[in-house]
Every structure is written in C-alpha cells, then in structure tokens.
Amino acid sequence: MTEKSPKSSKRVLQPVERISEILFGLIMVLCITGSISVAEAGQEPVRTMLIGALGCNLAWGIVDGIFYLMTCLSERGHNLIMFRALRKAADSGEAHGIIAGALPPLLASVLSPTEFDVMRERLNQLPEPPGGLRLTKSDWLGATGVFLLVVLSTFPVVIPFILLSDARLALRISNGVAIVIMFLAGYAFGRYAGHHPWWTGLSMVVLGAVLVGITKILGG
C-alpha cells in the first residue's frame, strides 16, 4: 500500500491482460477484413483494407497504451490514499478494515486480528512515500506491450491478403487464422483461470464471432 506500484512485483503484463489485448486487436481487424466484398475485390480495395486495418489498430494501440498508463497512476494514487488513511486510523478496527480492503477477500478472511496488527505495525514503519505520482519504467514497458499486442495481432490476419492474389481464398485463410488465434487465446485463458481449456477455447471462438458481428452491426 505504498507509493510503489503493485505491478512492480509481478509481470509487466499479466496473462489475462495479454490475452485480452490480442483478442481486442483481432476483433478490430476482423471487422475490417470481413467488410470487404470478395466478389468485387481487386488490388485497390484490398490495399485500402490493409491500410485501414493497420491504421485502426495503430490508433487503438495508442489509446489502449494511454489508458494503461492512466490505470497505473490511478492504482498508485489509490494505494497512497489507503496507506495514509492507515496511518491516521483511530483504532485497530479501522486499520484492520483498511488492510482487509486492500487484500483479496479470501486472504483477508483467514487473517487473525493479531496478524492484522503485525501488518499494520510493519506498514507504519515504512518511510513516508513521495508526494508526487510518477510513471515507472515498468509502466512504460506495460504500455508498450499493450500497444504492440494490439498492433501485431493485425498481421497474421492480413498476411494472406498480401501473399495471395485471390481475395476469396485469402479471406478464407485469414478467417481460419483468426479462428486458430481465438481458440489458442481461449485455451490459454482456460488454463490460467482453471477452466477446461478446450471448452474455453471453443467458447472464445464463438464469443469472438459474436463480438465481431455486434461490432459490424453497430457500424464498427
């Protein structure tokens, strides 16, 4: 609960963050590749589609990276508020409530009052954190990772259009690649979350198709 970012003790991007950014970029590019008419597609429409897909994911990669940095500052500021509130707590009951609010519910539920007191004492022994909030190297690495994941997720889907002159075949291969990526993302998510990987992978494919459809219907 100090000014130090909670992200500093873990990976720059957690597995769920990486999976969600890949899926986000994938859905964005599928909305563009799915809008091209293979019956009328020539080199110019395909070229326009490729530029549009790359430009869209570049823009959203920048936006997502900025929001990631904002989230880092927000979490750090909130932790600083809780840390200072703990130091000003009038009694042990209030202090225990502040500490419990900063912990996962399951972990907080098994701690005894004595353990809460030990944690409170150790936290109060920490030096006063700097007043200003600043972004760390880890924050910038995380934002860069978010940007790259969104942008790079474009390429596997658009490469068939670059390599093949037959737009219909390229679209089929592109969709097949997208399905494989969505399945692998779902499989990884299932393993991380403790769900059945194969069913989660298949569910992710269905969910991705639904999200692409909704996005296209709404004009995305």
C-alpha positions as CSV (number, residue, x, y, z in Angstrom):
1,M,0.0,0.0,0.0
2,T,2.9,2.3,-0.5
3,E,3.5,4.6,-3.5
4,K,5.3,1.8,-5.2
5,S,3.2,0.3,-8.0
6,P,1.6,-3.1,-7.2
7,K,2.6,-4.1,-10.7
8,S,6.3,-3.9,-9.8
9,S,6.2,-7.2,-8.1
10,K,4.7,-9.1,-10.9
11,R,5.0,-9.4,-14.7
12,V,4.7,-6.2,-16.7
13,L,1.5,-7.7,-18.3
14,Q,-0.4,-10.5,-16.7
15,P,-1.7,-13.4,-18.9
16,V,-5.3,-12.1,-18.9
17,E,-4.1,-8.7,-20.0
18,R,-2.1,-10.1,-22.8
19,I,-4.9,-12.3,-24.0
20,S,-7.5,-9.5,-23.8
21,E,-5.3,-7.2,-25.9
22,I,-4.7,-9.8,-28.5
23,L,-8.4,-10.5,-28.8
24,F,-9.2,-6.8,-28.9
25,G,-6.8,-6.2,-31.8
26,L,-8.0,-9.4,-33.5
27,I,-11.7,-8.3,-33.3
28,M,-10.9,-4.9,-34.7
29,V,-9.1,-6.2,-37.7
30,L,-11.7,-8.8,-38.4
31,C,-14.4,-6.1,-38.6
32,I,-12.4,-4.6,-41.4
33,T,-11.4,-7.7,-43.3
34,G,-15.0,-9.0,-43.0
35,S,-16.3,-5.9,-44.7
36,I,-14.5,-6.5,-48.0
37,S,-16.6,-8.0,-50.8
38,V,-14.7,-10.9,-52.2
39,A,-16.8,-10.9,-55.3
40,E,-15.7,-7.4,-56.2
41,A,-12.3,-7.3,-54.5
42,G,-9.4,-6.0,-56.6
43,Q,-6.0,-4.9,-55.7
44,E,-7.1,-1.4,-54.7
45,P,-9.9,-2.5,-52.3
46,V,-7.6,-5.0,-50.7
47,R,-4.9,-2.3,-50.4
48,T,-7.4,0.1,-48.8
49,M,-8.5,-2.6,-46.4
50,L,-4.9,-3.4,-45.3
51,I,-4.1,0.3,-44.7
52,G,-7.4,0.7,-42.8
53,A,-6.7,-2.4,-40.6
54,L,-3.2,-1.3,-39.8
55,G,-4.3,2.3,-39.1
56,C,-7.2,1.3,-37.0
57,N,-5.1,-1.0,-34.8
58,L,-2.3,1.6,-34.6
59,A,-4.8,4.1,-33.3
60,W,-6.4,1.8,-30.8
61,G,-3.0,0.5,-29.7
62,I,-2.0,4.1,-28.8
63,V,-5.3,4.6,-27.0
64,D,-5.1,1.4,-25.0
65,G,-1.5,2.2,-24.1
66,I,-2.5,5.6,-22.7
67,F,-5.4,4.1,-20.7
68,Y,-2.9,1.6,-19.3
69,L,-0.7,4.4,-18.1
70,M,-3.8,6.2,-16.6
71,T,-4.7,3.0,-14.8
72,C,-1.2,2.7,-13.3
73,L,-1.4,6.2,-12.0
74,S,-4.9,5.7,-10.7
75,E,-4.0,2.5,-8.8
76,R,-0.8,4.1,-7.4
77,G,-2.8,7.1,-6.2
78,H,-5.4,4.9,-4.6
79,N,-2.8,2.9,-2.8
80,L,-1.2,6.0,-1.5
81,I,-4.5,7.3,-0.1
82,M,-5.1,3.9,1.6
83,F,-1.6,4.0,3.1
84,R,-2.0,7.4,4.5
85,A,-5.5,6.5,5.8
86,L,-4.0,3.5,7.6
87,R,-1.5,5.8,9.4
88,K,-4.3,8.1,10.5
89,A,-6.6,5.2,11.7
90,A,-8.1,6.0,15.1
91,D,-8.1,2.4,16.3
92,S,-7.2,-1.2,15.3
93,G,-10.6,-1.9,14.0
94,E,-10.5,0.9,11.4
95,A,-6.9,-0.1,10.5
96,H,-7.9,-3.8,10.0
97,G,-10.7,-2.7,7.7
98,I,-8.3,-0.6,5.5
99,I,-5.9,-3.5,5.3
100,A,-8.6,-6.0,4.5
101,G,-9.9,-3.7,1.8
102,A,-6.5,-3.8,0.1
103,L,-6.2,-7.6,0.2
104,P,-8.0,-10.3,-1.8
105,P,-11.2,-11.3,0.1
106,L,-10.2,-14.9,0.6
107,L,-6.8,-13.9,2.0
108,A,-8.3,-11.2,4.3
109,S,-10.9,-13.8,5.6
110,V,-8.2,-16.1,7.1
111,L,-6.1,-13.5,8.8
112,S,-6.4,-13.1,12.6
113,P,-6.6,-9.8,14.4
114,T,-3.0,-10.4,15.6
115,E,-1.8,-10.8,12.0
116,F,-3.6,-7.6,11.0
117,D,-1.8,-5.9,13.9
118,V,1.6,-7.2,12.7
119,M,0.9,-5.9,9.2
120,R,-0.3,-2.6,10.5
121,E,2.9,-2.2,12.5
122,R,5.2,-3.0,9.6
123,L,3.3,-0.7,7.3
124,N,3.6,2.1,9.8
125,Q,7.3,1.6,10.0
126,L,7.7,2.3,6.2
127,P,9.1,5.7,5.3
128,E,6.7,8.3,4.0
129,P,6.3,7.9,0.2
130,P,7.0,10.8,-2.2
131,G,4.0,13.1,-2.6
132,G,4.0,13.2,-6.4
133,L,2.9,10.3,-8.6
134,R,5.1,9.4,-11.5
135,L,5.3,6.7,-14.1
136,T,7.9,4.0,-13.7
137,K,9.9,2.0,-16.3
138,S,7.6,-0.9,-15.7
139,D,4.6,1.2,-16.5
140,W,6.1,2.4,-19.8
141,L,7.1,-1.2,-20.7
142,G,3.5,-2.3,-20.0
143,A,2.0,0.4,-22.2
144,T,4.5,-0.5,-24.9
145,G,3.4,-4.2,-24.6
146,V,-0.2,-3.2,-24.8
147,F,0.5,-1.2,-28.0
148,L,2.5,-4.0,-29.6
149,L,0.0,-6.7,-28.8
150,V,-2.9,-4.7,-30.4
151,V,-0.9,-3.8,-33.5
152,L,0.9,-7.1,-34.0
153,S,-2.4,-9.0,-33.8
154,T,-3.3,-7.4,-37.1
155,F,-0.6,-9.1,-39.2
156,P,-1.5,-12.8,-39.0
157,V,-5.0,-11.9,-40.3
158,V,-3.9,-9.6,-43.1
159,I,-0.8,-11.6,-44.3
160,P,-2.9,-13.9,-46.6
161,F,-4.2,-10.8,-48.5
162,I,-0.6,-9.7,-49.0
163,L,0.7,-13.1,-50.2
164,L,-2.3,-14.2,-52.3
165,S,-3.9,-12.5,-55.3
166,D,-7.1,-14.5,-54.9
167,A,-9.1,-12.4,-52.5
168,R,-11.7,-15.1,-51.8
169,L,-9.0,-17.7,-50.9
170,A,-7.1,-15.0,-48.9
171,L,-10.3,-14.2,-46.9
172,R,-10.9,-17.9,-46.1
173,I,-7.3,-18.4,-44.9
174,S,-7.5,-15.2,-43.0
175,N,-10.6,-16.2,-41.2
176,G,-9.1,-19.6,-40.5
177,V,-6.0,-18.0,-38.9
178,A,-8.3,-15.8,-36.8
179,I,-10.2,-18.8,-35.5
180,V,-7.0,-20.5,-34.6
181,I,-5.7,-17.5,-32.7
182,M,-9.0,-17.0,-30.8
183,F,-9.0,-20.7,-29.9
184,L,-5.4,-20.5,-28.6
185,A,-6.2,-17.4,-26.7
186,G,-9.3,-19.1,-25.1
187,Y,-7.2,-22.2,-24.4
188,A,-4.6,-20.1,-22.6
189,F,-7.2,-18.3,-20.7
190,G,-8.9,-21.5,-19.6
191,R,-5.6,-22.9,-18.3
192,Y,-4.9,-19.7,-16.4
193,A,-8.3,-19.5,-14.9
194,G,-8.7,-23.2,-14.1
195,H,-11.4,-23.9,-16.6
196,H,-11.5,-26.6,-19.2
197,P,-9.0,-25.3,-21.8
198,W,-10.7,-27.0,-24.9
199,W,-14.2,-25.8,-24.0
200,T,-12.9,-22.3,-23.2
201,G,-11.0,-22.2,-26.5
202,L,-14.2,-23.1,-28.4
203,S,-16.2,-20.7,-26.4
204,M,-13.8,-17.9,-27.2
205,V,-14.2,-18.6,-30.9
206,V,-17.9,-18.3,-30.6
207,L,-17.7,-15.2,-28.4
208,G,-15.2,-13.6,-30.8
209,A,-17.6,-14.2,-33.8
210,V,-20.5,-12.7,-31.8
211,L,-18.5,-9.7,-30.8
212,V,-17.3,-9.1,-34.4
213,G,-21.0,-9.4,-35.6
214,I,-22.2,-6.9,-33.0
215,T,-19.4,-4.5,-33.8
216,K,-20.3,-4.6,-37.5
217,I,-24.0,-4.3,-36.9
218,L,-23.4,-1.2,-34.8
219,G,-21.2,0.3,-37.5
220,G,-17.8,-0.5,-36.0
